[in-house]
Amino acid sequence: MGFLAGKRALVSGVASQRSIAWGIARAMHREGAELAFLFQNQRLEARVRSLAASLDSDLCYECDVASDESLEAAFSSLAQSWNGLDICVHAVAFAPREELRGDFVEATTREGFRLAHDVSAYSFTAMAKCARPMMQGRPGALLTLTYLGSSRVVPNYNVMGLAKASLEANVRYLAGALGRQGVRVNAISAGPIKTLAAAGITDFRRFLEHAERNAPLGRNVSLDDVGNAAAFLCSDLASGITGEILHVDAGYNIMGMVESGPD
Ligand code: NAP
């Protein structure tokens, strides 16, 4: 029996088989969790339904995390099938593509800042508001995804780094607020992985090359690496862990001196 047997997990952010959320869903399914999915809009519906079906789920709900109405509608639809929720995975982020390149000062606008923070950081609080009543009386777990650009300057990551810093503070405040209810809140800071969202960052290929060259493990991380850590963090095996940012990056974040490579 898997270590998530009997748990019900809602997963957002599956856009393709390369999505980090997909790696997480696969690992949770393998460990025995029942799954439900959120997808942003109808453009993604058929793909998400077919991926969900491959993990024995037909619970898929449209949800734009930038809209309170959309979040409330999705959770109330979910509540018609499930009378409780154990795990909620927030794996969504957005910033305008033109702000993810070049000089940070020139590229960043008030509207881009607002959008990046709304979709990538505030939405985790908004999701927690919806999940909280469904987690009443059970040991719930909320999980989000962040990146080292929250605390280090990474070329082209720009305004998304600020949004991730806010998201990480969000993890700590949510953990503080929900702990007495028995709900744990954590984040995984993943190393670079080639996904649709990552493709929006100029020169993302260099993120991958740099991390592979300099990470102690000498490689990039896989969807399985992140998925397995996520399944653990959201399970009762991690019952004493909350407010934590766990790096799943082949150790890259510990390096104080790195080799520059051919450009
Ligand atoms: P992905 O496959 O493109 O997933 C991003 C998801 O966010 C997509 O499903 C996207 O839907 C969704 N999304 C964007 N705006 C939304 C909204 N308003 N409402 C609902 N959903 C929305 O990319 P990913 O790399 O797996 O990203 C997942 C998370 O991991 C993000 O938080 C990202 O910052 C984080 N992360 C990624 C990396 C990496 O290197 N890939 C590293 C560290 C952390 P659409 O496709 O419809 O826009």
Boltz pocket constraint, residues with backbone or C-beta under 6 A from the ligand:
constraints:
  - pocket:
      binder: B
      contacts: [[A, 12], [A, 13], [A, 14], [A, 15], [A, 16], [A, 18], [A, 19], [A, 20], [A, 21], [A, 39], [A, 40], [A, 41], [A, 44], [A, 63], [A, 64], [A, 65], [A, 66], [A, 90], [A, 91], [A, 92], [A, 93], [A, 94], [A, 119], [A, 145], [A, 146], [A, 147], [A, 188], [A, 189], [A, 190], [A, 191], [A, 192], [A, 193], [A, 194], [A, 195], [A, 196], [A, 197], [A, 198]]
      max_distance: 6.0
